[in-house]
Amino acid sequence: MSGPPSHSTEEARERQILIRAMQRLPRRYRDFFVLHRFAEMPLELIAEHLGIETRVVETRLAAALVRLSRAVDDANGGEASEGS
């Protein structure tokens, strides 16, 4: 028997959920998330690049993470939702 197909299927499903959630993020949040997580830019460099304070980058990145977390929770039937 080969490896468990359900594991790879579940990973693909989760990846698609995350991609859809990222695409639905408002641009003001998505850009910060992508620069930090995928371009691996430090917060300070993002702030410098965009001409804003690091605190703004932190705030928007945190908001992006909250929105993504909620979107993933909703897609999974609200399994880990809090106080909604």
Protein Blocks (a to p, Z undefined) as FASTA:
>chain_A
ZZdfklmmmmmmmmmmmmmmmmmpcfklmmmmmmmmmnopafklmmmmnopafklmmmmm
mmmmmmmmmmmmmmnoommgghZZ
